[in-house]
Amino acid sequence: MTATTKTTATRVVLSTATALCVASVCTAVLARRVATEGRAFVLGPLGGQTLIVLAVLVAGVALVVLVLGVAWWLTRRSGFWPQILVRSAASLLAVVIGLGLCVVAWLGALGSVKYVDVGTVDGRTVMVAEYRSLAGLGASLGYRDGWLFTPDPAASGSAIGDDGAGDPQAEFGMYRLEVAADQVTVRFGDDGQNVLTAPRP
């Protein structure tokens, strides 16, 4: 590999890592800000705290690449000792960031949320938020407007599988939307045993 090729490759890697880091941080900040309004920023099935955790993990990995890449780039023409000192410091910082990411991943594994579109009523997309945590499973009914999920405060539905006893594969999925004159009902689970209801918008 020639010096020019190495330089180009390094620039591509650093540029990509910078873009990922910035995009992930912006996503996490936006998701957190929306959460303070009682809503959730949703990208596909991901949203809320789960999206924030994922964005932080991506930003952290990109930051590690940036730290190591910049340290190598700045010392590529330096002497032996400057290279050792700078690159060792960068490696130590990368390890610290990595440990922090492990903590974030562990905290994220304690609970997660998944968003599922189940149909449309009067031009609005009905969405169910599936919650998984050590305390058990749960679900809430709401509406998606663009990338924002707003839970319906008037919706009713109880926790599913308290004390972590519920099986997500059996309790979630197979969503069936029923629309009456003044009510929206969503049945789900293997036998349709779980029900969420809300006033029709």
Salt bridges, closest charged atoms under 4 A:
GLU37 OE1 - ARG39 NH2 2.77
ASP117 OD2 - ARG144 NH2 2.89
ASP122 OD1 - ARG200 NH2 2.87
GLU130 OE1 - ARG132 NH2 3.33
ASP145 OD2 - ARG124 NH2 3.03
GLU178 OE2 - ARG187 NE 3.02
